[in-house]
Amino acid sequence: MRIFHVLLMTVFLLFAPVVARAQGAFGQGAPHIAAALIAETAMPQPGKGTTIAFSMTPEPGWHGYWENPGDAGLGMTVKWTLPKGVAIGPLRYPVPETLLISGLMNHVYEGPYGVLANLIVAPDVPVGTKLPIWARADWLACTDKVCVPESGELSLDLTVGEGVILPGAQAQFDRWRSHVPRPLGSEASYAIADGRLRLSVPFPAVASARDIHLFALADGLTRYAASQSITRQGDRLLIETEAGQGLKPGPVQAVLRTGDHVGFLLTARPGVVPAVRSVTPQTILIALGGALAGGLLLNIMPCVFPILGLKAMKLARAGGDERAVRREALAYAFGIILTCLALGGLLLALRAAGSAVGWAFQLQDPRVILLLLLLVTAIALNLVGLFELSAFGGGDRLAGKGGALGAFWTGVLVAFVATPCTGPFMGAAMGAALVLPLGAGLAIFAGLGLGLALPFLGLAYIPALRTRLPRPGPWMGRLQKILAIPMALTALGLLWLLGQQRGVPAMVLGLGAAAILALILLWLGRRQRHGLRGGLAVACAALFLFAGAATLLPTHAPAAAALAEGVPFDEARLASLRARNKPVFLYFTADWCLTCKANEAAAIDRSETRAAFKKAGVTVMIGDWTNADPAITRFLEAQGRSGVPLYLWYAPGKDAQTLPQILTPATLMALVP
């Protein structure tokens, strides 16, 4: 089938000049994919050159093709006519999209895109020399029903100069560069057996990835339309799919998509691919036991114990109404288990989509931290008696529909508030839940909820335990106020976490929101003491308060907080330090680069290295390429590099010395006297 499509498209392209003249820019109609040849600067420097791009703009409903088009289509071909002293590197395509039509997988671009190439000017070309660049480009434009071969005669008129880049051109090329796959620092390994391809990609567990898909650059590695199974195991991505046919033995290249038009260029060699961890009933039972124990121990954590204490006091007031007690206990347990299942299900769904998230993933969002801060503040103020809230305190009856409903929402609150806490056994159990099959994983989260609900269920269903509770009396009011202390400490912890995520302004905002909520609840408490209502108005005011504060939260953490042992990369600052004859150690890293992280742990972040650099007055400058910073991309290209790690040493008054990619403390300390 693949050979048939290639032959068919080749026949079409034999007539491309005729069709292009009839439908292209030089014929009677506009092409379905408009093409333009653009240079980042019209004055490339001798010895350096510039980046050029084919700017491609498909009409709505039409698409162009990646260099490996998949089961159908053809990528773009270019024939250059160049002046003496000019060379052009290979085309660099952005990360493509997948388009399945009639069972055929197409690797396409359905919106505007840029195909980049490096234009190199020889060092001996004099400044002022005119450089006419001509390109004959052929491409295929398709819809889901028809394909039209198109072509264009494209040209550039450049002049050798100082390489000045206008801001608008730089911004446009930076956008295009951000979509070109970055080289992955470590090699992958693959194995083919029984018609199945298994690929192991080094990829740190902390690195974010979503919508993962493997695009093979060579025919025969995969069957393009086959489904791909993605598993994250620690610092590895395991990809399994149906193998293609006719693959030649040896290293292969592919593009790994890890987001919207972003990804990595990887090289894989034949080798041993670790198996996906096997799942046995014993594994599931051990993980389930750990979840139960972990949930049980969560009850003594400062964010949960006060609420459990209040529920126990309610049982002490309940008397002998067994049915009411058990009905409320079941509602409470159901609220906890349902919330744990909802959080666990969402977590597993995000993991399946490739996101690097773990238990309490919602706490990565400062808006959730703010919501928890307001909730915990309200609970603490309720415990000290500022106002009454029947859902988890006060003198409400345990009988009737209202008691069960209140218990359910108390369970929901307990499970949600418990997420900032962790305890023994939980780490292993939650880690197992992330790699077990869906049903088993959800059972682990349900087990966590059951463990969290067990103390209250035990008190409700074992009368002997309930009879050991102290009789109601003044001690209950004192205990309630004592329980406010751990809740207040939890609120302070959440306030600190908000500051860690978004800086001091976010802490001030959170503190102000909590203070305003306290005033609102004070007003409610006064009304309650006079026999008046106001709960609905307070709930609406609290919602508006949260919504307003959430919109005012800073969108990014302060840059100064991101780097504890260095300064962020800045080319102007680097030039200033060198002009003042200051020694600089500049390194480029990324969270997804295992080699980078290994060097940082083994050499760069060692105390002896930091001490030696500090004694010699060395400025450590860090370029974080985790999110494909365009300024770093340009600097790497200027150094003749396309990926990380890169380690540069600037001795006073000297050019950069490129250091080896495997560092030791001795290597770094030898740089300074």
Beta strands, then each sheet from edge to edge (+ up, - down):
strand 1: 33-39
strand 2: 50-58
strand 3: 64-70
strand 4: 77-81
strand 5: 86-88
strand 6: 97-101
strand 7: 104-109
strand 8: 113-121
strand 9: 130-142
strand 10: 147-159
strand 11: 182-183
strand 12: 188-193
strand 13: 196-202
strand 14: 213-216
strand 15: 229-233
strand 16: 236-242
strand 17: 252-259
strand 18: 262-270
strand 19: 567-568
strand 20: 584-589
strand 21: 619-624
strand 22: 646-650
strand 23: 656-658
sheet 1: 1+ 2- 8+ 5-
sheet 2: 3+ 7- 6+
sheet 3: 4+ 9- 10+
sheet 4: 11+ 18+ 12+ 13- 16+ 15-
sheet 5: 11+ 18+ 17- 14+
sheet 6: 19+ 21+ 20+ 22- 23+
end
